Amino acid sequence: MESRSTALTATPIHLPVASMRSVYQTQDVERRLAKLQSKDQEHLRSTYERMLERGPERFQVKPSGIPEMAALYQTLPNFTEALDDVRRHVALSHNSPDGLEVTPMLLLGAPGIGKTHFARKLAELLGTGMNLLPMSSMTAGWLLSGASSQWKGAKPGKVFEALVDGQYANPVLVVDEIDKAGTDAQYDPLGALYSLLEHDTAQNFVDEFAEVAIDASQVIWITTANDERAIPEPILNRMNVFSIPVPTPEQARQIAGQLYAGIRGEHGWGPQFQPEAQADVLDTLAEMAPREMRRALMTGFGNARLDGRDHVRVDDLPRPATVKSRMGFVH
């Protein structure tokens, strides 16, 4: 088992895909297809035919060891508790016939603190990709669970699409800003989550469009919120809640340094710049929300390139007035 003190690596080690899992029963699809008669249900017919053509088997991530996560702890220093939780779940499935399961988690914290970035990094570690469901723009429950095929323009929900059209039985699904879910008289956007966040009921999740049971029990759920008071208690009780603190000044500088190195390393023009950011640049970036740091750095790199320099200076960064959201830091 590797220790968290292992030397940093630039890229996290992906967990290998080592097993397969059926996410639906072919005979269920065949029965539904055989019952179709109306030509008005061509979309539904093509959905069933696609399911039969693709087959029910999907890759399921299984760890061959505890991955080196030190780089993630460096990049996300204020997410230590959430990262520890992921590490525990990985350890449980190591050397086990079980697939990787992660208890649904709620990341609770201020806007711009890096909650969605955490989810993206976790998806990269697992290698299953990420599906982002922004609840602030969702006004109907069918976006998660599908709409009845009797409705004009109906289609499957996002969970169905992730499992049927995707490659994995345990993709990362991010319900972003769950506390901003809109409601109307007919639909509850969070209604489907009551069963989806429970392992036993998620094994037989029925999308309202396809009406075929889907095994969503392996989905890795990450939800984000600014205010837990707007989230129904039964949903809160189904998740591990992590209050993400605002980065300390030291952590903010660390995040800025990691972002500088990351941007430099992922672009072909990166080697034209010095390997590390200057101290005063890090100090300036540390005053920004993590969400703003990347945009500021991209502006800084561009201005430095225009000036023919191999380093970013403070005056290359956007002026404070152009940075939309600053946040106070813990001392």
C-alpha positions in Angstrom: 0.0 0.0 0.0 1.4 3.4 -1.0 1.8 6.1 1.5 0.5 9.6 1.1 4.0 10.8 1.8 5.2 9.3 -1.4 7.0 11.8 -3.7 4.6 14.0 -5.8 3.8 13.0 -9.3 2.7 15.4 -12.0 -0.2 13.3 -13.1 -2.4 11.2 -10.7 -2.3 7.5 -11.4 -5.6 6.3 -12.9 -7.3 3.3 -11.4 -7.3 0.5 -13.9 -10.5 -0.9 -15.4 -10.5 -4.5 -14.4 -14.1 -5.8 -14.5 -17.4 -5.6 -16.3 -20.9 -5.0 -15.0 -24.4 -5.3 -16.6 -26.3 -2.0 -16.2 -29.6 -3.4 -17.6 -31.2 -6.7 -18.7 -31.4 -7.3 -22.4 -34.6 -9.3 -22.1 -36.3 -6.3 -20.5 -35.4 -4.2 -23.5 -36.6 -6.8 -25.9 -39.9 -7.1 -24.2 -40.4 -3.3 -24.3 -39.4 -3.2 -27.9 -41.8 -6.0 -28.8 -44.7 -4.1 -27.3 -44.2 -0.9 -29.4 -46.7 -0.4 -32.1 -47.1 3.3 -32.8 -45.0 4.9 -35.4 -45.1 8.0 -33.3 -42.6 6.3 -30.9 -39.7 6.2 -33.2 -37.4 7.8 -30.7 -38.3 5.2 -28.1 -37.8 2.4 -30.6 -34.4 3.7 -31.6 -33.4 4.0 -27.9 -34.3 0.3 -27.4 -32.5 -0.7 -30.6 -29.4 1.2 -29.5 -29.5 -0.5 -26.1 -29.6 -3.9 -27.8 -26.8 -3.0 -30.2 -24.5 -1.7 -27.5 -25.3 -4.5 -25.0 -25.6 -4.1 -21.2 -21.9 -4.6 -20.2 -20.0 -1.6 -19.0 -16.5 -1.2 -17.6 -16.3 -0.9 -13.8 -13.4 0.7 -12.2 -11.5 -1.5 -9.7 -8.3 -0.5 -8.0 -5.2 -2.7 -8.2 -3.7 -0.6 -5.4 -4.1 2.6 -3.5 -3.3 5.3 -6.0 -0.7 8.0 -5.4 -2.9 11.0 -4.4 -0.2 13.3 -3.0 -0.6 15.7 -6.0 -4.3 16.0 -5.4 -3.7 16.9 -1.7 -1.3 19.6 -2.9 -3.6 20.9 -5.6 -6.7 20.8 -3.3 -5.3 21.5 0.2 -8.7 22.6 1.6 -10.4 19.4 0.5 -8.4 17.1 2.7 -11.4 15.5 4.5 -13.2 14.7 1.2 -10.0 13.3 -0.3 -9.5 11.1 2.8 -13.0 9.8 2.3 -12.3 8.8 -1.3 -9.1 7.1 -0.2 -10.9 5.1 2.4 -13.4 3.8 -0.2 -10.6 2.9 -2.6 -8.9 1.0 0.1 -12.0 -1.0 0.8 -12.4 -2.2 -2.7 -8.6 -3.0 -3.1 -8.0 -6.8 -3.3 -11.8 -7.4 -3.2 -14.2 -8.8 -5.7 -16.4 -5.7 -5.2 -16.3 -2.7 -7.5 -15.4 0.8 -6.2 -18.2 2.4 -4.3 -18.1 5.9 -2.9 -20.8 7.1 -0.5 -22.6 10.1 -2.1 -20.9 13.3 -0.9 -22.0 16.9 -0.5 -19.3 19.6 -0.9 -20.6 22.6 1.1 -18.8 25.9 0.7 -18.6 29.4 -0.7 -18.9 30.1 -4.5 -15.7 29.8 -6.4 -13.9 27.7 -3.7 -13.2 24.9 -6.2 -15.9 22.4 -5.5 -16.5 21.5 -9.2 -12.8 21.5 -9.8 -12.5 18.8 -7.1 -15.1 16.7 -8.8 -13.3 17.0 -12.1 -10.0 16.0 -10.5 -11.7 13.0 -8.9 -13.1 11.9 -12.2 -9.6 12.2 -13.7 -8.2 10.0 -11.0 -10.9 7.3 -11.5 -10.7 7.6 -15.3 -14.5 7.4 -15.8 -15.2 10.9 -16.9 -17.6 13.4 -15.4 -21.1 14.4 -16.1 -22.1 17.8 -14.8 -25.7 18.4 -13.9 -26.2 22.1 -13.1 -29.3 22.3 -10.9 -29.6 26.0 -11.1 -30.8 25.6 -14.7 -33.0 22.6 -14.1 -36.7 23.3 -13.8 -38.1 19.9 -14.3 -37.4 16.5 -12.6 -37.3 14.7 -15.9 -33.8 16.0 -16.6 -32.5 13.5 -14.1 -35.1 10.7 -14.5 -36.4 11.2 -18.1 -39.9 12.2 -19.3 -42.7 9.8 -20.3 -42.5 8.9 -24.0 -46.1 10.0 -24.3 -44.9 13.6 -24.1 -43.9 15.5 -27.2 -40.1 15.9 -27.4 -39.6 13.5 -24.5 -36.2 11.9 -24.0 -34.2 9.9 -21.4 -32.8 11.5 -18.3 -29.1 12.2 -17.6 -28.6 9.2 -15.4 -29.9 6.9 -18.2 -27.7 8.6 -20.8 -24.6 8.4 -18.6 -25.0 4.6 -18.1 -26.5 3.5 -21.5 -24.6 5.8 -23.8 -21.4 6.0 -21.6 -18.7 3.4 -21.2 -18.8 2.9 -17.4 -21.0 1.4 -14.8 -19.7 3.8 -12.2 -19.3 7.2 -13.8 -18.9 10.4 -11.7 -22.2 12.4 -11.7 -21.9 15.9 -10.3 -25.1 17.6 -9.2 -23.9 21.2 -9.1 -25.6 23.8 -6.9 -28.1 21.3 -5.6 -29.4 24.0 -3.2 -30.5 26.1 -6.2 -32.8 23.5 -7.8 -36.0 25.1 -9.0 -39.4 23.7 -8.4 -42.8 24.0 -10.0 -46.2 22.7 -9.4 -45.7 19.4 -11.3 -42.0 18.4 -11.0 -39.5 18.1 -8.2 -36.0 18.2 -9.7 -34.6 16.4 -6.7 -37.3 13.7 -6.6 -35.3 11.1 -8.5 -32.4 11.5 -6.0 -34.3 10.0 -3.2 -33.9 6.6 -4.8 -30.7 7.2 -6.7 -28.7 8.0 -3.6 -29.8 4.8 -1.9 -27.7 1.8 -3.0 -30.5 -0.7 -2.8 -33.1 1.2 -4.7 -30.6 2.6 -7.2 -30.0 -1.0 -8.4 -33.4 -0.9 -10.1 -33.7 2.8 -11.2 -36.4 3.2 -13.9 -36.1 6.0 -16.3 -39.5 7.4 -17.1 -38.8 7.5 -20.9 -37.4 4.1 -21.4 -39.2 2.3 -18.6 -36.4 -0.2 -18.3 -34.7 -0.9 -15.0 -31.1 0.5 -14.9 -28.5 -0.4 -12.3 -27.3 3.0 -11.1 -26.0 1.6 -7.8 -22.4 2.1 -8.8 -22.7 5.8 -9.8 -20.3 8.0 -7.9 -22.4 11.0 -6.8 -20.9 14.4 -5.9 -23.2 17.2 -5.1 -22.2 20.8 -4.4 -24.0 23.6 -2.5 -23.5 27.0 -1.0 -26.2 26.7 1.6 -27.4 23.3 3.1 -30.6 24.9 4.5 -32.2 24.7 1.0 -31.6 20.9 0.7 -34.3 18.5 2.0 -33.3 16.7 5.1 -33.9 13.2 3.6 -31.4 14.0 0.8 -28.8 15.4 3.3 -29.1 12.2 5.3 -28.2 10.1 2.2 -24.8 11.9 1.8 -21.5 12.4 3.6 -21.4 16.2 4.1 -18.0 18.0 3.9 -17.8 21.7 4.8 -15.0 23.0 2.6 -13.2 25.8 4.3 -11.9 28.9 2.5 -8.2 28.4 1.8 -5.8 29.9 4.2 -3.3 32.5 2.7 -0.6 29.8 2.6 -3.0 27.3 1.0 -4.1 29.9 -1.5 -0.5 30.4 -2.6 -0.1 26.7 -2.8 -3.1 26.4 -5.1 -1.8 29.3 -7.3 1.6 27.6 -7.6 0.0 24.3 -8.6 -2.2 26.0 -11.1 0.7 27.8 -12.6 2.7 24.5 -13.0 -0.4 22.7 -14.3 -1.2 25.3 -17.0 2.5 25.5 -18.0 2.7 21.7 -18.2 -0.5 21.1 -20.3 0.3 23.6 -23.1 2.9 23.4 -25.9 4.0 26.9 -25.1 4.5 26.2 -21.5 8.3 25.4 -21.6 8.9 29.0 -22.9 8.1 30.2 -19.4 10.0 29.7 -16.1 9.1 26.5 -14.2 7.8 28.4 -11.2 5.8 31.6 -10.7 7.4 34.6 -9.1 6.6 35.1 -5.4 4.8 38.4 -5.9 2.6 36.8 -8.6 1.7 34.1 -6.2 0.9 36.7 -3.5 -1.5 38.5 -5.9 -3.2 35.3 -7.1 -3.6 34.2 -3.5 -6.0 37.1 -3.0 -8.4 35.6 -5.6 -10.9 32.9 -5.4 -9.5 29.6 -6.8 -12.1 29.8 -9.7 -10.5 33.1 -10.8 -6.9 32.1 -10.6 -6.8 30.1 -13.8 -8.4 32.9 -15.9 -6.0 35.4 -14.3 -3.0 33.2 -15.1 -4.0 32.7 -18.7 -4.2 36.4 -19.1 -0.8 36.8 -17.4 0.8 34.2 -19.7 -0.6 35.9 -22.7 0.6 39.4 -21.7 4.0 38.0 -20.9 4.2 36.3 -24.3 3.2 39.5 -26.1 6.0 41.3 -24.3 8.5 38.6 -25.2 9.2 37.5 -21.6 9.8 34.1 -20.1 8.1 35.0 -16.8 4.7 36.4 -15.7 4.8 39.7 -13.7 2.1 41.1 -11.4 1.2 43.8 -14.0 0.5 41.0 -16.5 -2.4 39.8 -14.4 -5.9 41.4 -14.7 -6.4 44.5 -12.6 -8.3 43.9 -9.4 -11.4 45.7 -10.8 -11.7 43.0 -13.5 -11.6 40.1 -11.1 -15.3 39.6 -10.4 -15.2 37.7 -7.1 -12.7 38.0 -4.4 -13.0 36.2 -1.1 -11.7 36.6 2.4 -9.2 34.1 3.7 -8.8 32.3 7.0 -6.0 33.5 9.2 
